[in-house]
Amino acid sequence: VTGPVTFVLTAARLVTVRHHAPRPFETFAARADRSSTGCETPPRLFLGLVEEIVARLADHLEGASRSLDALAARVYAGSGGAGATLDAAALGEALRAIGRDGEVLGRVRLGLLTVERMLSVWGLWSDESGKGGGLRTHVKTLLRDIQALEVHADFLAGRVSLASDTTLGLVNLQQNQAVRILSVVAVLFLPPTLIGTVYGMNFAQMPELDRWWGYPAALVLMVVSALLCWAWFRWRGWL
């Protein structure tokens, strides 16, 4: 779940306006005194809370990375782990999992961009007003961390794209295999159909129609023509 959060920073108070309960706001209170910026003043408390938010976004990236590792191993290895292709249901679930990971990465990337803009504006304002309280180094460190996480998020987005393309490629291969089998089966019935069509015209000048062996001979020709087509396809490796 994502939602907007407003920070109101005054000389004596830090106020947040929000309509949901982000995890960093719940976990920060327990370890605020161990923050690298401290919590003696509202600006330090603000930067400590931002640091907790960035750490939470990093956790989401770690989770997405582990999910992609497991998903890629399953898709590339197959169902049996020896190159066996996943079935349609497994490939569909893989696509849904890839979509979920991509959505998480998109939200994390947006969160990092928003926090980066907020810190840049706050750093500029604090430098101009002289209210930074010697926190410029902490701001730079946070901005470098955010930029590193953005690079990591872009890398994971590339992995999501690769996994999605691979899964869709496997789906297309399965569909092509099914279409090829149907095409081959249709071709197997073409010679028997042709023979049955010729002998179904009932022209007067067809002596086979007056012989007792005409009907069995037509059936044998149909079976032999189908078997020859089947043998040809097997020899070419199409079946």
N, C-alpha and C positions, 0 to 999 in steps of 0.2 A: 504494500500500500504506500502510495506517495501522496504528499499533501504540502501545502505552503506553510512556512513558518516565518513569522516576523520577529526580528530582534529589535528591541527598543533599549538603547544603551544611554543611560544618563550618568551624571557624576557620582551618584550613590547607589544606583540600582541597575540591574539587568533584567528586563522583562521580555518574555517570549509570548507571542500570541499564536496559538495553534488550536486546531480542532481535532487532533488525533494525538496519539502517544508514541512518538518515535522511540526506538530502542535506546539510542544514545542518551536521551534525556532521563531514562530510567537508570542506566548504568553509571552515568557520570557522577551522580550524587555520592555513590559509595566510594569513589576513588578520586574525588576532586582535589584532595590534599596531596595526591601523588602526581598531579599533572605537572608537566614540564614548565608550564607558565605560572603555576601557583593559582591561588584563588583569593588573594588579599584585596584586590580591587575589581570593579566591574569589567574593565578591559581584559584583565588576566582571566577572569572567569569566562568571559566571552570567548577568548582564544582557546581556553581549555575545552570548552564545549564544542567549538568548531573542530578541535583536534579529535575529540571523541567521535564526532560525525564522520570525519575523514577516515578514522579507523574502522568505523562500521561499514562505510562504503568499500574499504579495502577487503573486509570480511566477505562482502557480497561478491567481489571479484574472485576471491579465493574459492568460494563455493561454486561459482559459475565455471571456474577453471577445472575443478575436480569433476563436476558434472560432464563437462565436455570431454575430459580424459576418458571417463567410463563409457560415454556414448560413442566416441570415436573408436575405442577399442572394440566395442560390440559390433559396430557397423562394418568396420574394416575386416575384422576377423570372421564375421558370419555367425550363424547360429551354433555351429558345431565347433567353432574355433579352428577349423582347418580349411577355411575358404568357402564354406557352405553359405549360400545366400540366405538372408533373412526372408521370412515370408511376408506377405502383404500387410498383415496386421502388425507385425513387429516393425516394419518400415514406417507404417503410419504412426505408430507410437514414437518412433525415433524422430520423425518430423515434428510431432507435437512437443517433444522434449527440447528439440533445437529451437523451436519458436519460443518456448518459455525462457530458455537461457538467453536468447536474443532480446527478449523483452526486459529481462533483468539488467542486462548490459546497457540497454538503451536508457533505462531509468537511472542507473548508476552514473552513466556518462553525463546525463543532464544534471544530476545532483552535483557532480564534480565541477561542471561548468558554472553552475549557479554559485557554489561556495567560492570558487576562484574569483568570480566577479565581485562577490561581496567582500572578500578579503582585500582585493585590490582597491576598492573604493574606500574601505575603512582605513587601510594603510595610508592612502593619499590624504584622507581627511585628518588622521591623527598627526601626520607629518606637518601639515599646514597649520593645525591648531596647537601643536606642541603638547598634545595629550596622549601621546603614544606610550609614555612611561617606560621607555627603553625596551619596547617590545618589537622593534623593527626586525631584529634577528629571528624572533619566533615567527613573525609573519612570513619572512622570506623562506624559512624552513618549511612552513606549512604549504606555501605556494609551490616549492620544489616537490614536496610529497604529492601534491595534487597533480602536478604536471607528469610525474612519473606514473601515477595511477591512470592518468588519461592515456598515456602511451600503452600501458598494460591493457586498458579497456579496448583500445583500437586493435591491439594484437588479438585479443579474444574475439572481437567482432569479426576479424578475418578468419579465425578458426570456425566461428559459427557459419560464415558464408561457405567455407570449404566443406564442412560437414553437411550443410544443406544441399550443396551441389552434388556431393557424393551420394547422399541418400536418394535424391531425385534421379540421379543417373542409374542407381540400382533399380528403382521403380520402373524407369523406362526400359531397362534391360529385361525385366520380368515381363513387361507388356509386349515387348518385341518378341520374346520367346513364345508367348502365348499366340501372338498373331502369326508367327512363322509356322507353328504347329498347325494352326487352323488352315493356313494357306496350303501347306503340304497335304493335309487331309483332303482339302478340296481338289487339289490336282490329282490325287490318287483316284478319284471318282470320275475324272474327265474321260479317260479312255473307255471305261465301261459304259459311261453315258453315251459317248459317241457311237459305240457298237450297238447299244440298245436302240439308239435313235435311227441308225441306218436300217436295222432289221425291223423297225416298227413302221417303215413307210409303206410296206405291203404293195410294192410294185409287181406287175404281172411277170416281168422278166427277172425274177429272183428265184432261181431254181432251188435254192436251199430251203425255201419255204415249203416245198412239196416233198422234201425228204424227211425221213423219220429222225435223222440225226441233226437236223437243222437247229432245233431248239437247244439240245444239249451242246452242240458246237458253239452256238452264240454265248451260252453261259460260260463255257470253258474259255472262250476268247476274252470275256469280261474279266474273269478271275486272273488269267495269265497276264493281261495288260496291267491290271492293278498290282500284281506281284512284281512285275518288271519295273514299274515306277517306284514301288517301295524299295526294291533292291538298289536301284539307281540312287535314290535319296540316301540310303544307308551308306553306300559306297562313297558318296560325296561328303558324308558327315553332316547332313542336314537334319537327321533324325537321331 
